[in-house]
Amino acid sequence: MTPEQRIERLEGLIAKLIASDRYTIQRNIQMFDGRNIQLATGTGTKIGTAATQKLGFYGVTPVDQPATVGDPSGGATIDSAARTAVSAIIDRLQELGLIA
């Protein structure tokens, strides 16, 4: 392959890379200590775009999106403050998409 052909090939690869609307990574991503992922504040960013995609944190086996947890009800003693707190926790987990 001539140097001109190599340059032309590289230019084509770079053009594809720049024009792509997504990147497929087939290796692990490792970040150095003290590095952050910065996101825009407009429409937001999703991690996982379907409930069937799997995600895990801190070495736990990845799972798909768990079903929701029902609001507390019943029982002999009713603690409305505790029920309100549990319901709020469930709401926040649903807002984050961590449960359905």
N, C-alpha and C positions, 0 to 999 in steps of 0.2 A: 504494500500500500504506500503510495507516495505521500509526502508531507501535506500536499494540497488536499488529497483525499481524506487524510486523517483530520485535518482542520475542518473540512466540509462536514465530515461525519460528526465531529464534536459540536459544531455549530448547530446541526440538526438536533442532536440530543439536548443541547441547552435550550433550544427553542421549544422543544416538547416539554421540558421541565418547567419552564417559565409559563407556558400557556395552559398547563394542566389545572383543572379545577379540584383535583385531589391527588394525594400521594399515597401509594401503597408501600408500607414498610414491612419488610420480611425479617427484621432483626429486632432485638430488644432495644429499647431506648433507655439510656443511662444519663442521668443529670448529675452534674457536680454539686457539691454542697453549696448552699446559699443561692442557688438559681431558682427563679420563679417562672411560672406560666402566667403571662399577662393576657387578659381578655378584654375585648371592647365592651362598652356599656350600652350599646344600641339594642339589638334584638336578642342578645344572649347567645350562649354556646351550649350545645348538648354533648354529653358523654353518654353514648348509647342512644340510638335513634329508634329503637323498638324494644318492647318489653321482653322479648325473647333473647336479646343480646345479653351476654353474661359479663359480670363485673365483680371483682373481689378486692378487698382492702387488707393491708397488713398481713399478707401471706395466707389469707383464707381462700379456700377454693372458690373460684368465681361461680356465681349463680345468676339466673335470670331474675327479673323483678318479682319480688314476693307479693303475694296477695295482701290486701289490706287487713288491718286488725279492727275488729268491731269496737264501736264505742262501748264503754262500760255500762252495764245495766244489771238489775236484779240484786240479790243478796239481802241478808237480813238487816245489815247496817248500811245506810246510805251516807257516804261522805261526799257531799257535793263539790267541795274544793278539790279533792283528789280526782273525782271524775272529770272535772273541768280541766285539770292539769293533764290527765291522761288523754283526753280528747284533743287538747292543744298539741300534745306530742304527736299524736296520730296525724293531725292536720299538717304539721310541719314536715313529717316524713313523706306524706303524700305530695306536698308542694315540691319537695326535692326529687320526687319520682323514685324514692327508695322503696316505697311500697305502693301498690296499685290503689 
